[in-house]
Amino acid sequence: MKRLDLGGVVQHVIQRGNDRQACFFREVDYIRYLQDLREAALKHGCQIHAYVLMTNHVHLLVTPLAAGAVARMMQAVGRRYVRYINDSIGRTRKLPHLVDTQ
């Protein structure tokens, strides 16, 4: 089902961890996510009205100023926060063709 994406219309957004795994490991992770969210919301023209940060997912109530703003905001948050988490817990992504099979 396609999401209604209009400027000025409130949206409920859910962002889940990979395979519904944890996306927050320490208290500082929650703080970092909120900082990244704030920056992305300001940059992409989104007003955050409410949020709930669960261990393995996030709920946001967002009003974008223009169509496509929520998608751009969430993409920016995801890119930045995933990089932070991977660096902080030492996780890397191995591509199937690069995995050592010996």
N, C-alpha and C positions, 0 to 999 in steps of 0.2 A: 504494500500500500504506500503510495506516495505521500510524503508529508507536505502539509500546507506551509508554504514558505513566503510570507509576506512581511514587509516592513511594518512595524507597529503592532504586530499580532503576537501575543504571549505564546511561548512554546515551552513544553516540558521536555527536557532532554535527559536521557540516561546514557552514561558512558560506563562501560564495563571493562574489567581487567581481562587480559588475554585468557581465553578459555575459562572465564569467570574466576580466575585466580586472584589473589590479593594484589592490590595496586598501591596499598599503603602499608609500610612495614614499621615505621617509627613515627613518633609525633612530629618530627621535623618534616616528614614527607607531606603531611596534611597542610602544613604551613607553606611549603614550597608550591604545592598544587594551587593553593589559593592565590599566591603571588603571581604564578604563571597565568591563572585564570583572569585575574584583575588586569594584568598587562594586555592580554589578548582581547578582553572585552572592550577596553578603552581603544585599542588600535582598530578593532573591526566594527565598532559602533553597536555594542550590545549592552543592554542594561540587565544586570543580574539582580533579581528580586529576592530569591531564596536559593539555598543550597543545602544538600545533605551529603556528607562524605561518609560512606560506609567503607568497610574494610576492602571489599572487592568491586565496588561500583559507586557512582556519583549520580545524584539527581540535581538538576538545575531548573529553575524557572527563569526564563530569559525572554526579553523583548528586543528583537533586532531593529535597528533603525532602517535597514534596507534588506531586500531579499538576498539570500545567500550569506548574510553576515554570520549567522549561527554556525553554518558549516565551516566558514573560514576561521572563526574563533576556535571551534573545537579541534580543527586540524592543527592550528598553531599550538594549542595547549598540549595536544597529544604528542606532537613532535618533540616539543621541549621537555615535557615531563617524562616521557619514555626514555629519552637520552639521559636525563638526570638519574632515574631509577636504575637503569642498566649500569651506569657508571658507579653509582653508590653501592650496589650490591654485587658488582662484578659479574653481571650477566651479559652474555653476548649471544648473538643470533648466528647460528651456523647454517649456512645455505646447504641444501642437500648435496649439491655437486662439489662442495668443499669439505665435507665431512670425511675424516680419515677412517677408512674401513679396515685398516690393518690391526 
